[in-house]
Amino acid sequence: MDFSVPEEEMPITIISHKNPRFKRLLGLRQRRQREKEGLFLIEGAMEVAMAMKGGIEIESFYFSPSFFREDGERLFQEVSQGKRTWVELAPSLFQRVSYRDTPDGVLAVARLYKRGLSDLSLGENPMIVVVEALEKPGNLGAILRTADAVGVDGVVVCDPVVDLFNPNVIRASRGTLFTLQVAVASSQETLAWLREQKIGIVVTTPHAPTEYTQVDYTGPKAIVAGSEHEGLKEMWMEAAHFRVRIPMRGKADSLNVSTAVAVVLYEALRQRRSTTPLPRGGIGGNVTSHRE
């Protein structure tokens, strides 16, 4: 494919690691710098396209055509023809900024944003995922990707430890961070909001007497998962309408938190698509996440 553009529209090309723009990109790999500048990095053609689809404000684009694959080529053409601000990076510099072993030559710098509980728009029969104090970016990203696949109304990130805009969250979510309704709030605020919305709380715990398949998920529900090492706060256990367990037949006593959430969400999806749901068991329940 021809990557040439008219001379009057030629972008800046960065070839030196001393270039201020390049140093700025490297800085945005760090949470402190992201928060200081109010900016974050999005890497990958799919993820950048999802951000554009989700209406995220993108300040500038960075391309390195030698790494392009088909989706990168398409995005390049869209950005360059739209006369958006873009910069070409030398391959060696792009590799230094990239989080990936095999980069695809596409980066964007976007403005940080924050959404709260009041920004969530719920359907008539909402399904919500709540995660509390997750520590690993990959787990948060994987939960977002599953939530998108199942079609939840929203995800609430409570008392976050991991940075929502960590490049590994974006990567693991496959860009669904930008198209899902994702709110940030404290656990106390979230619990009060769920009660106000009359959404049942479901938590998972290895010690629960009820298996996750024995609970009715067809009404308004929130699946609540806790940190990888500490699990959920006691307030969630006390507030839960249902405590459920996922059967474990091997040597380990629990699943990875993102896997546990996925298992419960797909049971909820199965029930919601079924014409013969389980007998209703109240307004719903909280799912407490397994410890790792």
N, C-alpha and C positions, 0 to 999 in steps of 0.2 A: 504494500500500500504506500502511496505517496504521502509523506508527512509534511510536505512543503506548504508554506503559506505565503501570501503576498509580502513583499519586502517591508511595506509600511506597517505590517501587522506582526513582524517578527518579534518573538518574545526575548526576554533576557535569558542568556545561557550562562549557567554557573559552572565553572570548572575548577575553582579553587576552594579548598577547605577553610580559607581565611575569609571568604565572602560573608558579610554580615547576615544576609538572608539565610545562608546555609547554617551559620551558627545559631540563628534563631530557631530553625527547624530542629536542630539537635537538642536545643534547650527544651522544646515542647515535648520531648520524650519524658521529662520529669514533671511530676505532679505539682511541685512548688512553682515551677515556671508557668505551667498551664493556668494555675489559679492567679498568679501575678498578672499575666497578660490577658486573661479572659479568653484564651484561645486553646484549641486542641487539634491534634492530628487525626486524620482519617486516612488509612492506607487500604488500597485495593480498589479496583474498578467497581466491583459489585457493591462494596460498602459505600463508596463515594456516590454511586448512582442511587443507593437507598437513601442517603442523606439528602440528596437533591429532591427525591420523591417525597421525603418527609418534611420538606420545607425548612431544612436546617440552613442557617445563614453561613455561606461559604465565602471566605475572604479571598482566597487564591488557590490555584491549582498548580501542581508540580508534576511534570512528566519526564520520563526517561525512555524514549521510544525503543531502545534496543531490548527492553524487557517486555514489550507489549505482547499481549495475546489478543484474541478477537474482541473481547469485551473492552479491553483497554483502548484498542484502536477506535472502536465506536465512540467511547466517551471522549477521546481526544478530538475526534471530528466534531462532536456536538459542542464541546467547550470552545474550540478554536473558531468554528464558524459563528458561534454566538458572541464572539469578541469578549469573552470573559477574561479576567486577569489570570495569566498563566506564565509559568517559568519552566525552562528546560534544565534538568539536572544532569551532569555528567554521570555515567553509570557507576563509577567508583563512589561518588558522593551519595547517590541514591541508595546504594547498598549500606552505607554507614547510617543513614536515617532509618532504613527499613527494619521492621521487626521480623521479617520473613526470610526463610532460607532461599526461597525462590520468589522474589518480588515480581509484580506484574507491571511495574513502571508507573503507577498512579498514586499520587498523594494529594491531599487537600488540607488546607488550614481553615477551620471553622470556628465560629464564636460559641463559647460556652453558654449553656442555657440551663434553667432549672424550672421544673414543674412540680406543683404541689397537689395535694389531694383535691383541692377545689378545681383543678384543671382537668380532672378525669370526667369523661362523659360516659355514663353507664347505660347499658341496654336494659330492657325490661327484666331480664333474668341473668344478672351478671355472674361471671366467673372471674375471680381475682386471684393473682398470686402475690403473696407477701413474703419477702425475704428479709431476715434480720441479721445485721452485722456480719455478712459474708466477708471472708478474708481473701479468697482466691478469685482473680479476675476471670479465669477460665470457667469457673463454676457459675458465676453471675451471667457471663455471656451465653453459656449453654442453656441456662434456665430461660433467658430471654428468647433464644431461638426456639425452644420447645413451646413457650407460651405463644409465640407467633404461629407456630404450626398448628396448635390446638385451637387458636382463635379466641384467646381470653380477652376480656374487656380492658384489662390493665394490669400492670405490675407495680407494686409499691416497694421501694427499697427503704427499709427502716434502719436508722442509726448506722449509716454506711461506714464500713472500714475501708473497703476497696474503693478507689476512685471510679465513678461511673464512666469516665472518659479515658480510662486506661486503654491504650491501644489493644491490649489483649482481651478486654471486655468487648470492644468493637469487633475484633476479629472473630472471637468465639460466637458472638451473636449473629455473625454474617450480615451485619448492618441492620438487623431488626430493632436494635436500640433506637433507631431514628424513625421507625414507622409504627412502633408500638406506643401506647400510652404508658409512659413510665413516670411515676411520681416519687419524690423523696420526702420523707417525713419521719418523725420520731415514732417509736413503738406506741407510746401512750396516745399520741394523736391518731395513729392509724387504728388502734383498737376502738377508740371513741367514734371514729368515722364509720367503721364497720358496723358498730351497734346502731348508729344513727341511720345507716342505709339498710338495716335489717338483713345483713349478710351473715350467714352462718360460718363459723370458724372450724376448720379441720386441721388437726396437727397429727404428725406421725411420731410414734415412739416405739422402740422394740418391746416395751413392757405392756403395751395396750392389749386388752383381751379381744378386741375386734379387728378382724382383717380389713384392709382397705377396700376390698370388693363388697363388703357387707354394709356399706354406708350409701345413702341416697345422695347423689350429687346433682340431681335434676333441678333443684331450686337454687336460689342465690347462694354462692359459696365462695369462701376464701381459703386457698391452700397456703398454709403458713409454714415456712421453713427457716431454721436457725443456722447459726454459724457452724463451720466445719468441725470445730473442736469443742465448743461449749453448748451447742444445741440452742434451744429457745429459752428465753427468760421464763421464769415461773409464772409470770402474769399471763402468758399465752396458754400455758397448761391449765391454769385455773379458769380462763375465759373460754376454753374450747368447748364447742358443742359436741364434737366427736374427737376421740383420740384413737388413732388407728395404727396398725403395724403392717409392714410388708414381710411376708414369710421369708425366712432365711434358712436354707437347708445345708449350707456349707459351713466352713469354719469361721468366717467373718460374721460379726453380729449386726452389721448395718451396711447400707449402700452409700456411695457418694451422694452428696446432697442434691446435685443436679439430676442424677439418675432417679433418686427417690421421688423428686417432684415430677419428673417425666412419667413415671409409672402411675402415680395418682392422677395426673392430668389426663392421661389417655383412658383411664377407667372412667373418669368424669365425662370425657367425650363420648365414649362408648354408650354410657347410660343416656346421655342427652340425645343421641341419635337413635336410640332404641325405641320401639313402639310399646315395649313392655318393661318400664322402669321398675326398680325395686320399690316396695312399699315405703311411703314417705316416713322419714324419721325425725321430724322437726324441721326447723328452717335451715339447717345445715351445720357444718362443723369446721373446726380449725385443724389443719394438718401440721403436726409438729415434725420437723425434719429430723432424720437420723443423724446421729453423730458419726464422724469418720474416725 
